[in-house]
Amino acid sequence: MNTQIKTLLIASLISAGALRSHADPSVILPDFKEDRTVALTQTVYLKEIPEGTKELRMWVPVPTDRNWQRVLNLKVESAPGEWKIVPQANGAGDFVYAEVKNPAPGETRVQISCVVERVGVHFPLENTLSGASFQPQAFGKTLDTKVPLMGADHNATQLANEACGEERDLAKQSMLLLKKVSEVADHYSKDPTKPHCGIGSAEDCMNNGGGCCTDLHSLFISMARARQVPSRMQYGYRLLDGKEGSEYNPGYRCWVEYFVPGAGWVPTDIVAADNADESNPYRWSSLSPYRVWLWEGRSFELTPEAAAGPIDTMTCGWAEIDGKPVNPLPFLDGSPSNLTRTVSYKILTHNRPENSPKLPE
């Protein structure tokens, strides 16, 4: 494992709060299963800018350093009008913000290039007790049960209590909640009859028995917070091996992080886990290196502030034309949004132990 990857691991462990004595039984250290480095080009397009537009504003998330991710040599290759890279509040990532007066009609784009190093991790929580102390008052919004689309209403709370019963250990509760979501809800990749793209709602997920990745992870967050398990949403996309060398639309992918005393923030993609082989020992409480992190959270204010106010649903960025938001979701007929993204990448290094099961993608 190279020096940069080792630096990334140390930084992630410090952030997770897990760098204490290995002999301490309350510490739950992750297993580092894979690491991968890619040279990445990401392009976000805004199409069908109307004739006569007076002002165009775009907020485009770009890869930056985060738990299990290190970004090198980031360069903005092209962007319209006056632009700058703006760190968002509360660690929600870095965005290219572009503002254009009297833009030409048609199409514009924001393109960046960088090198992304990622580490794939697995936290052994299946039969673990998280014996370390826990202070809920320190976790603020990650325990908020009243947020839009992820609120812990009566139904979500009842489902969480059904899953956990009298269990109070956060590690065991987390595993029970993850598995309960996979039991009651399916991603559309597993069941094509489920909604393919919606606003990402816990309530919709329960009503429909599944949906998109944000639906499933919103349900988990609402249930986790109902049980006083801190949890938060993460957004990005996946870079699967078969797509190397081509330019394609990766869609988007979200996953969750939940806090376990002694381990810190544990990442998990419920969709990947649910689609993985049941014999895979790394099925749960893991995250593969086959993805790129862009931002954290929902219902947050963009910087600079958007006319639309707090953003609940975003896939590849945000745009406003004369103060009106561009719908980030596909049109009702299934055609893509006017705000889309493509990526292309080359794998520079990829290390995985021989004969080791692959982390769920």
Sequence and secondary structure as in RCSB ss.txt:
>XXXX:A:sequence
MNTQIKTLLIASLISAGALRSHADPSVILPDFKEDRTVALTQTVYLKEIPEGTKELRMWVPVPTDRNWQRVLNLK
VESAPGEWKIVPQANGAGDFVYAEVKNPAPGETRVQISCVVERVGVHFPLENTLSGASFQPQAFGKTLDTKVPLM
GADHNATQLANEACGEERDLAKQSMLLLKKVSEVADHYSKDPTKPHCGIGSAEDCMNNGGGCCTDLHSLFISMAR
ARQVPSRMQYGYRLLDGKEGSEYNPGYRCWVEYFVPGAGWVPTDIVAADNADESNPYRWSSLSPYRVWLWEGRSF
ELTPEAAAGPIDTMTCGWAEIDGKPVNPLPFLDGSPSNLTRTVSYKILTHNRPENSPKLPE
>XXXX:A:secstr
  HHHHHHHHHHHHHHT  S TT TT    EEEEEEEEEEEEEEEEEEE TT  EEEEEEEE   BTTEEEEEEE
EEE  SEEEEEE GGG  EEEEEEEES  SEEEEEEEEEEEEEEEEE   TT    S   GGG GGGG S STTT
   HHHHHHHHHHHTT   HHHHHHHHHHHHHHH EETTT TTS SS S  HHHHHHHTEESHHHHHHHHHHHHH
HTT  EEEEEEEE  GGGTTS B    EEEEEEEETTTEEEEE HHHHHHS TT TTSSSEE SSEEEEEE SSB
  SS  TT SB   SS EEEETTEE   S  TTS   SEEEEEEEEEEEEE  TT      
